[in-house]
Amino acid sequence: MTMAGGSATKEGRKSARKSEEAVLFDRELEDLPPDLRWREWMLRAEAVIFAASEPVSREVLARVVGQSCSIELLIDDLREELRSRPYDIVAVAGGWQHRTRTAYGSAIRTSQAPTRSMAASLSENEAAVLAAIAYLQPVTRGELSKMFGREVSRDTIASLRDAGFLGSGPRSPTPGAPYTYVTTRHFLSVFGLETLRELPDLERLEDAGLLSRQALEETAIAESESDVLEG
C-alpha cells in the first residue's frame, strides 16, 4: 500500500468513526425530565463554545441539542448564569463566543498573561491600515496609499493577511485590475463584532488618531470621479 493510500484509509476510518459517534450521540435526551434535559443542553452548548477557537454558529450548536431546543433561549439562560462572572457569551461574527467583560481588561493587561486576541500584536501602522480597509472595502493597496499619502507596503498587507484579518476581494475595475482587500470573519471575531455594521463611529477612530474622516471622504470622492470618467 502506498503512503497516499494509507493516508486515505486512515482518513476514511476517522470519518466513519465520527459518523458512528454522531449516530450514537443522544441529542434529544428523552429519558430525562424537561428541567434536567434543558440543563444538559445548556452545559453542552457552553462546553462547545468554551472549547471552540472561533465563534460557534447556530448550526454547530444544533448538533448537540434536541430539535425542539431554542438556541436563542439557551444562550439567554447561559448569559443569565454568567451575569456575576467576569466573562460572558457574546454574539460575534455570526456565532457565539466566550469573551472577558471590558471592566476586567485593565487587570488582564496588567497581568501580562498571554491571551487569545491577536489585536494587541498589531503595530499602529497595521491597525490604521486595517481600520481603513474595514471602512473602505473592497479597496486596493494603491487606493490605500493615496489615502495615507504614502505607500502602504506589501509587507503590511501580507502581515494582516497572515494574521487572518484580510482576504482577497473582487478585482478592481481600474486599469491593471489590481486585487482588492476585504476583512474576514476572523476580523469580526477578534474585534468583537457581529457584522460590519457594528464598526465604531469615525469620531472614535479620529480621537484615537487611527483614521481621518477627511482622508476617507477625499478617497471616496476620488473614486466616484474616477468611476464617472471611466463610464
N, C-alpha and C positions, 0 to 999 in steps of 0.2 A: 504494500500500500504506500502511495506517495505521501509526502508531508502535507500537500494540499488536500489530498483525500482524507487523511487522518484528521486534519483540522475541521473539514466539513462534517465528518462523522461526529466529532465532539460537539460541534455547534448544534447538530441535529438532535443529539441526546439532551443537551441543555434545553433546547426549545421544547422537546417532548416532555421533559421534567416540569418545566414551567407551566405547560398546558395542563398537565395532570394535577399540579398543585392548585391551579385556578378552578378546575372542576371539583376538587375535594374541599376547597375553601367554602365555609358556610357563611354566606353573606346575609342571609335572611334571619338566622338565629330564632327560628320559630318556636324552639323549645324553651325559650326564656320569656318571662313575663315582660310586658311592654316597657316598664321603667328600667329594668336591667338590660334589655335589648338596646334601648336608646343610649344607656350609659356605655355599653360596649362599643357602639358605633362612634360615640364621641371619642373614646380612648383610641380607637383605630385611626380615626381621622387625625387626631393630634399626633399620634406616633408617625404617621406618614408625612405630615407637614414638618415635624421636627427633624426627621431623618433626611428629607429631600434637600438637595443642594440648590434647587431652583424653585420658584413658586409652583405650587401644586394646583393643577386645573380641576374643574368640576368632574371631568371625565375620569381622571385618576382616582379621585375620592370615591366616585360611584362604583369602583371595582371592589371596594371593601365594605360597603354598606348595602342594606336591602333596597329593593326597588321602590318601596314606599317612603324611604327616608328623604326628607327635605334637607339638602346640603346647606342651604342658607340658614335654616333654623338650627342646624347642628353647629355651624360656625358661630351663630349668635350665642348659643349656650356655652360654647368653649370660651368665647371672649368675655362673657359674664363671669365665668370662673376665674379668669386671669386678671380681672379688674384690679385686684390688690397686688398683682405681681409686677416686677419691673420690665416685663415684656408682654407683647400682645400678638394676636394673629391678625395680619392686615392684608387687604386686597392689593396686590401689585402684579403688573404685567400679565393680566388675565388669569390670575390664580391667587392662592393664599400662601403666606409665609410668616414664620415667626420673626418678629422684629423687636429690638430693645426700645423701650419708651425714651423719647428725646430727653426727658428730665434726668436720665442717667448717663447721658452722653459724656458729660464732663468727668464723671467717675471712671468711665471706661477709658477715656483718653489719658487721664492721669495715671491709671494703672499700667499703661503701655502694653497691655495684653494684646497678642495678635488677634485680629478679627477677620471675619469672612468678607467684609466690604473692601472692594478694590478702589473706591473713590478716593480714599486718603492717599493713595500712592501716586495720584496724578500731579504733575507739575502745574504751576499756574498757567503756563502756555498751553499745555494739553487740555486743562479744564476750560480755558477760554475758547479753544478751537472746538471742543466737544459741545459747548453751550451754543456756539454759532451754528453748528451743524444741526443740533436739535431744533432750532428755531427756523432755519432756512431750508432744511431738507426737502427734496433731494438737491444737493449742491456740489459743485465741482471744487477741486483744490484751487483752480485758478480764481474762481469767484470768491473763495475764502481769502486768498491772498490780496485781492482787490479790497476787500472789506477791512482787513487788518493793516493795509498799507505796506505790507512786507510779505515776502514769500512764506507760505505755510509749507514746511518741508515734507517730503515723502516719509521721512523717518517719524515725524509726528503722527501722520495718518497711520503708518504701519504700527506704531505703538498702541494707538487707540483700537486698531483692528485686532491686534494680538490680545488686548485686554478684553475683547469680546463686545466692545461698545459700538463698533461700526460694522456695517455691511455694505455691499455694493447696491446702488440704486440703478435706475434706468440710465442708458446712455444719454448725455446731454444733446439737444438738437443743434448746439453751436458747432462751428467748424472744427473738424477733427473728432467729433463725437466723443469727448472725454467721458470717463466714468464719473458718476455722481456718487455721493455717500449719504447713507441714512443711518439712523440709530437702530439698535436691535432690542429684542425683548430683554436681553441681559442688562442693557442700559436702564430700562424701566425698573427692573428688579433691584439693581444696585442703588438707584436713587429714589426708591420707594414710590414709584408712580404706577398707577393702574393703566393710564393711557397718556398719550402726548398732550391731551387737553389739560392735564394737570400740571404742566410746566409752570413754574413760578412766573409772576409778572416781571416784565423787563425792568421795572423800577428797582426790584430787589437785586437783580444782577448788576445794574448800574451802580447801586450803592456799594456792592461788593467789589466793584472795579473789574468785573469779568466780561461785561458786554456793553456796547454802546448803542443806544436806541438810534442815534443819528446815523451811525455806520450801517445799521440794519436797514434803515429807511432809504439811505442813499444806494445801497446794494439792490434793494427791491425796485427802486426807480430805474436804475441802470438796466436791470434785467427786463423790465417792462418795455423800455425804449428799444432794447435790442430785439425783443420779440416783434415790435411794431415794424422796425426796419426790415427784419427778415420776412415778415408777412407781406 
